[in-house]
Amino acid sequence: MSNPVRTDYDVVEYPHRPFAQTQPDRLAVIGTLFGMQPALPDRCRVLELGGGSGGNLIPLADLFPNSTFFGVDLAQTAINQGQKRIDALGLKNIRLQRMDVMEFPADAGEFDYIIAHGLFSWVPDFVRDKVLQICQDHLAPQGIAYISYNAYPGCHIRQMWRDMMVFHTRQFTEPNDKVQQAKGMMNLVANGCTRQDPAHMLAKDEVEKRSKLDDSAIFHDDLSPVWQPFYVTEFLSLAGAKGLRFLGEATYSDLQPTTLTPEALAQFGPMRDADPVIFEQYMDFFKMRKFRQTLLCRASVPVQPADPNTLRSFHFTAPIQQVPVQDPNAPPGTAAFRHGINEVTVTTNNPVTLPALRMLADRWPSSSSFTELAAASGDGDALCPILHSFYASSFLNLHSIPRKLGGRGSDKPEVWRVARFEATLDRGIPHLHHGAIELEDDATRQLVSLMDGTRTRAELALYGGGPAQLDATIAKMVRAGILIR
């Protein structure tokens, strides 16, 4: 048998990271909100196309041992690295396989969730068609497909910088040379001219954004030989030809017209019910959207407008903590809560809202049911639209099943084993809500890798800078959602 052809992903590895937007629990919530009956995340079948080394699926396989996960990728190096992780963790419900999606087997069966993240815009037309065909052939009747892609009109601006980077780097062959030259060229364009017009200010903004990206992201995204954005109407036309329809976006707040002026909303708002797809296209115009994470279902599945009352069946988490109120003139009883990720702060003295927020802050990263929040607040009918507005603004998370995750740090603290294992390899580790955090330094990496539940705080303090520093570190781990006890 001949050796498989090496790909760019064999040469420059893509980061081994989970993508929170693809979490089956998150997708199940969106489907339920819009009238579907999707499979629950703790008993589902998941397929990921172009899943690399399994950074997205491996944490899920550990969290949901009664679900099954199948990941395919063309890069043998990535598959090998993922398999080493699977073997080290002893996972039995996940399989990674080197495969060209064009050769995806017809007898692979049905999947409740099909994920294609970072693939669709970076492959030729015939591969894109195959990705949608796989969804048509293998998506369960109430299944949900997640497909991300670069989007117009925002990518018209981004394409300008890509064209310049590709032009400049055409003379180089080594991946690292290409990336460094691309970054240097952009920096020179942004700062090598005395003009301060909008175009050059935009260039400075792009340079700032690129400075925060991994070199591998620049190489595989901006410098990819294939790079094709789509208007959402174009993408959904392709999906419609395969018997698929628009369900929503993986991030519920992306579906909200919150940035529109009252005048614009009055003009375009009625279109939302009349033609949701055209409404989404106009929202992309207003938001200058560059990237979409679109959810599809079978065209035969009826999709209903989201009903806030559906929230009564869900469970809730929020990475929030109470902080001092900044307004000296705030009424008595006012409290403020800050989100630990997007840093949004909610300040309120609403007697219905306050008990719910306090419960969510106290229980993070574990969930609270609507029944529990309503009992604390004393008015479930009033609480329901409040929780919906918080969800629509990404201030809290919804879950289709209870999430009893994490701990406060016992005398023998234990970090989730997947995070602990990844800490031996890198500073970027997954957390229990299927995202990633970056550890501060190698000393913290060592501490995390040692927190397996067998060592006391006194023993760990020898590595953690003393008892006080260890307590502060454990408190951060609680907020980050990596401790299980």
PyMOL commands that set and color helices and strands:
alter all, ss='L'
color gray80, all
select helices_A, chain A and resi 8-11+20-22+24-33+57-63+76-89+101-103+120-122+125-138+154-169+175-191+198-211+215-222+232-240+252-255+262-268+271-274+276-287+308-313+353-363+370-377+380-392+417-423+442-450+457-461+467-480
alter helices_A, ss='H'
color red, helices_A
select strands_A, chain A and resi 45-49+68-73+94-98+111-116+139-150+244-249+291-298+315-317+320-323+335-339+345-348+368-369+397-399+428-430+436-438
alter strands_A, ss='S'
color yellow, strands_A
deselect
rebuild
show_as cartoon
